[in-house]
């Protein structure tokens, strides 16, 4: 991929979607979507229900394969890779509906996120060799460090089952688990969903810290427009699976096509996205 100069950015985007399309039967959930995310940016994807936002996440993380177009990370295509290969390339994500293991502790859930980083062999694990013991201890220290990113409460509750946590704390554990895979790019699917105002403000702070302190690049889906307007470097807007606007938060806020989409006046004809996306928004 050639070096580009776009919106003041030189070089290769961290993430580059080019004319990405996904069909379910005869319906296009995503159609010709272009999106670039540059290193250490916070970029939000917004849009009405069924706009295709989570389908884009699923295409990036290989849950779906594009019907057309290309998805690149650091200039290298991701199309054709498996979800675990995507994680190894440096992409981690959370889900709109929290996916933690309720029958495991807080610490164990975060340790699960480190599986792609561990080097222990089956025989080493079976006989519990010194190298495996050292690796397990390092993994435990790393998991506690990740939990401490969100304050001391999760560290003190590391041996509790996650089912006993508040909704906001479950969100934090899910992000800690995603961080455990040591990603370069973090996809957050509605990170403040289900949170009250105080919890939402706290979430906004730690999303900024993920970028500022850990150097992560962040792509997020968020329904609370006050959050996206306040946290994003850029915002991309989808409607009926197509990108209808992109720019700085204030530019997007004033865009007539965006206003029309949120008032329910479709910018393009056709039906909303298929049933496959009902859990999306």
C-alpha positions as CSV (number, residue, x, y, z in Angstrom):
1,X,0.0,0.0,0.0
2,X,1.4,3.4,-0.9
3,X,2.1,6.2,1.5
4,X,-0.8,8.6,1.8
5,X,-1.4,12.1,3.0
6,X,-5.0,12.3,4.3
7,X,-6.5,14.9,6.6
8,X,-3.0,15.8,7.8
9,X,-1.9,12.2,8.4
10,X,1.1,10.9,6.5
11,X,1.9,7.2,6.1
12,X,-0.2,4.1,6.3
13,X,-3.5,4.0,8.3
14,X,-3.6,1.7,11.2
15,X,-6.9,0.4,9.9
16,X,-8.1,0.8,6.3
17,X,-11.5,-0.3,5.0
18,X,-11.8,0.0,1.2
19,X,-15.2,-0.4,-0.5
20,X,-16.2,-3.0,2.1
21,X,-19.5,-4.7,1.3
22,X,-21.5,-7.4,3.1
23,X,-24.6,-9.1,1.7
24,X,-27.0,-11.3,3.6
25,X,-29.0,-13.0,0.9
26,X,-30.2,-10.2,-1.3
27,X,-29.8,-7.4,1.2
28,X,-26.7,-5.3,1.7
29,X,-26.0,-4.8,5.4
30,X,-22.9,-2.8,4.5
31,X,-22.3,-1.2,1.1
32,X,-19.0,0.3,-0.2
33,X,-17.8,1.6,3.1
34,X,-14.4,3.4,3.2
35,X,-12.9,4.1,6.6
36,X,-9.4,4.9,7.8
37,X,-8.3,5.0,11.4
38,X,-4.8,6.5,12.1
39,X,-2.5,5.5,14.9
40,X,-3.6,6.7,18.3
41,X,-6.9,8.2,17.0
42,X,-10.3,7.7,18.7
43,X,-12.8,7.3,15.9
44,X,-16.5,6.7,16.4
45,X,-19.0,5.0,14.2
46,X,-22.6,6.2,14.7
47,X,-25.9,5.8,13.0
48,X,-29.5,4.8,13.5
49,X,-30.6,1.3,14.4
50,X,-29.7,-1.2,11.8
51,X,-27.3,1.1,10.1
52,X,-24.6,-1.6,9.9
53,X,-22.3,-0.5,12.7
54,X,-21.7,-3.8,14.4
55,X,-21.5,-5.6,11.0
56,X,-18.5,-3.4,10.3
57,X,-16.9,-4.6,13.6
58,X,-17.7,-8.2,12.6
59,X,-16.0,-7.7,9.2
60,X,-12.9,-6.3,10.8
61,X,-12.6,-9.1,13.3
62,X,-13.4,-11.9,10.8
63,X,-16.7,-13.0,12.3
64,X,-18.0,-12.2,8.8
65,X,-16.0,-12.2,5.6
66,X,-16.6,-9.3,3.2
67,X,-18.7,-9.9,0.1
68,X,-16.4,-7.4,-1.6
69,X,-13.7,-4.9,-0.6
70,X,-10.7,-5.1,1.6
71,X,-9.8,-4.7,5.3
72,X,-6.2,-3.8,6.1
73,X,-4.2,-3.5,9.3
74,X,-1.0,-1.6,8.9
75,X,-1.2,-2.1,5.1
76,X,-1.7,-5.9,5.3
77,X,-5.0,-7.5,4.3
78,X,-7.1,-9.2,7.0
79,X,-9.5,-10.8,4.6
80,X,-9.4,-14.6,4.8
81,X,-7.9,-14.7,8.3
82,X,-9.7,-16.4,11.2
83,X,-10.8,-14.5,14.4
84,X,-7.9,-15.8,16.4
85,X,-5.5,-14.8,13.7
86,X,-7.0,-11.3,13.8
87,X,-6.3,-11.2,17.6
88,X,-2.7,-12.2,17.0
89,X,-2.3,-9.4,14.4
90,X,-3.2,-6.9,17.2
91,X,-7.0,-6.3,17.1
92,X,-9.1,-6.8,20.2
93,X,-12.8,-6.0,20.8
94,X,-15.6,-5.9,23.2
95,X,-19.3,-6.6,22.4
96,X,-22.5,-4.8,22.8
97,X,-23.8,-7.7,24.9
98,X,-21.2,-8.4,27.5
99,X,-19.5,-11.8,26.9
100,X,-17.8,-12.8,30.1
101,X,-17.6,-16.2,31.7
102,X,-20.0,-15.9,34.7
103,X,-18.7,-19.2,36.2
104,X,-15.2,-17.8,36.4
105,X,-13.6,-15.2,38.6
106,X,-12.7,-11.6,37.6
107,X,-9.0,-12.6,37.4
108,X,-9.7,-15.8,35.4
109,X,-11.7,-13.9,32.8
110,X,-8.7,-11.5,32.2
111,X,-6.3,-14.5,32.2
112,X,-8.4,-16.0,29.3
113,X,-7.5,-12.9,27.3
114,X,-3.8,-13.7,27.4
115,X,-4.1,-17.1,25.7
116,X,-2.7,-15.8,22.4
117,X,0.4,-14.5,24.3
118,X,1.3,-17.7,26.2
119,X,4.1,-20.0,24.9
120,X,3.5,-23.1,27.2
121,X,3.3,-26.4,25.4
122,X,0.8,-29.1,26.2
123,X,3.6,-31.2,27.9
124,X,4.9,-28.2,29.8
125,X,1.4,-27.5,31.1
126,X,0.9,-31.1,32.0
127,X,4.1,-31.5,34.0
128,X,4.0,-27.9,35.3
129,X,7.6,-27.2,34.4
130,X,9.5,-24.2,35.9
131,X,9.1,-22.2,32.6
132,X,5.3,-22.8,32.8
133,X,5.2,-21.7,36.4
134,X,7.1,-18.5,35.6
135,X,4.8,-17.8,32.7
136,X,1.7,-18.3,34.7
137,X,3.0,-16.0,37.4
138,X,3.8,-13.3,34.8
139,X,0.3,-13.7,33.3
140,X,-1.3,-13.3,36.7
141,X,0.8,-10.1,37.4
142,X,-0.2,-8.7,34.0
143,X,-3.9,-9.5,34.6
144,X,-3.8,-7.7,38.0
145,X,-2.0,-4.7,36.4
146,X,-4.8,-4.5,33.7
147,X,-7.5,-4.6,36.4
148,X,-5.7,-1.8,38.3
149,X,-6.0,0.4,35.3
150,X,-9.6,0.9,36.3
151,X,-8.8,1.5,40.0
152,X,-8.4,-0.6,43.1
153,X,-11.9,-2.1,43.3
154,X,-11.5,-4.8,40.7
155,X,-8.2,-5.8,42.1
156,X,-9.7,-6.3,45.5
157,X,-12.5,-8.3,43.9
158,X,-10.3,-10.4,41.6
159,X,-11.3,-13.7,43.2
160,X,-15.1,-13.0,42.9
161,X,-17.2,-14.5,40.2
162,X,-18.0,-11.8,37.6
163,X,-21.7,-12.6,37.9
164,X,-21.7,-10.7,41.2
165,X,-20.3,-7.5,39.6
166,X,-22.3,-4.4,38.6
167,X,-22.9,-3.8,35.0
168,X,-20.3,-1.1,34.8
169,X,-17.7,-3.3,36.4
170,X,-18.5,-6.1,34.0
171,X,-17.8,-3.7,31.2
172,X,-14.4,-2.8,32.7
173,X,-13.5,-6.5,33.1
174,X,-14.4,-7.1,29.5
175,X,-12.1,-4.3,28.4
176,X,-9.3,-5.6,30.7
177,X,-9.7,-9.0,29.0
178,X,-9.4,-7.4,25.6
179,X,-6.3,-5.5,26.7
180,X,-4.8,-8.8,27.8
181,X,-4.2,-9.8,24.2
182,X,-1.8,-6.8,23.9
183,X,-3.7,-5.1,21.0
184,X,-2.7,-2.2,18.8
185,X,-6.3,-1.5,17.8
186,X,-9.2,-1.7,20.3
187,X,-12.8,-2.0,19.0
188,X,-15.3,-0.9,21.7
189,X,-19.0,-1.8,20.9
190,X,-21.1,0.6,23.0
191,X,-18.8,0.8,26.0
192,X,-21.2,3.0,28.0
193,X,-24.4,1.0,27.3
194,X,-26.4,0.4,30.5
195,X,-24.4,2.9,32.5
196,X,-25.8,5.9,34.5
197,X,-24.4,9.4,34.0
198,X,-21.6,9.1,36.6
199,X,-20.5,5.7,35.2
200,X,-20.6,7.1,31.7
201,X,-18.4,10.0,32.6
202,X,-15.9,7.6,34.2
203,X,-16.0,5.4,31.1
204,X,-15.2,8.4,28.9
205,X,-12.2,9.1,31.1
206,X,-10.7,5.6,30.8
207,X,-11.3,5.5,27.1
208,X,-9.2,8.6,26.7
209,X,-6.6,7.1,29.0
210,X,-6.4,3.9,26.9
211,X,-5.3,6.2,24.1
212,X,-3.2,8.7,26.0
213,X,-1.4,6.3,28.5
214,X,-1.4,3.0,26.6
215,X,-1.0,4.4,23.1
216,X,-3.9,2.4,21.7
217,X,-5.8,3.3,18.6
218,X,-9.6,3.1,19.3
219,X,-12.6,2.5,17.1
220,X,-15.9,2.6,18.9
221,X,-19.6,2.4,18.4
222,X,-21.6,4.5,20.8
223,X,-25.3,5.5,20.8
224,X,-24.9,8.3,23.3
225,X,-24.1,11.2,21.0
226,X,-22.8,13.4,23.9
227,X,-20.2,10.7,24.5
228,X,-19.1,10.5,20.8
229,X,-19.1,14.2,20.3
230,X,-16.9,14.7,23.4
231,X,-14.4,11.9,22.9
232,X,-13.9,11.4,19.2
233,X,-11.1,12.8,17.0
234,X,-13.4,12.0,14.0
235,X,-16.8,10.5,13.5
236,X,-18.1,8.3,10.7
237,X,-21.8,8.0,10.2
238,X,-23.6,5.0,8.6
239,X,-27.2,4.8,7.4
240,X,-28.7,1.8,5.6
241,X,-25.2,0.3,5.5
242,X,-23.6,3.2,3.6
243,X,-21.3,5.9,5.0
244,X,-23.2,9.2,4.7
245,X,-20.8,11.5,6.5
246,X,-17.4,11.7,8.1
247,X,-15.5,14.5,9.8
248,X,-14.8,16.3,13.0
249,X,-17.5,16.1,15.7
250,X,-18.8,19.6,15.0
251,X,-18.9,19.0,11.3
252,X,-20.9,15.9,11.7
253,X,-23.2,17.5,14.2
254,X,-24.2,20.1,11.6
255,X,-24.4,17.8,8.6
256,X,-27.9,17.8,7.1
257,X,-27.7,14.1,6.0
258,X,-26.9,13.1,9.6
259,X,-29.7,15.2,11.0
260,X,-32.1,13.6,8.5
261,X,-30.9,10.1,9.3
262,X,-31.5,10.6,13.0
263,X,-35.0,12.1,12.4
264,X,-35.8,8.9,10.5
265,X,-35.7,10.4,7.0
266,X,-33.7,7.9,5.0
267,X,-30.8,9.2,3.1
268,X,-31.0,6.3,0.7
269,X,-33.8,4.0,-0.5
270,X,-34.3,0.4,0.4
271,X,-34.8,-1.6,3.5
272,X,-33.0,-1.5,6.8
273,X,-30.3,-4.1,7.5
274,X,-31.3,-7.7,7.8
275,X,-32.3,-9.7,10.9
276,X,-28.6,-10.7,11.4
277,X,-28.0,-7.3,12.9
278,X,-30.9,-7.2,15.4
279,X,-28.5,-7.5,18.3
280,X,-26.3,-4.8,16.9
281,X,-27.7,-1.5,18.1
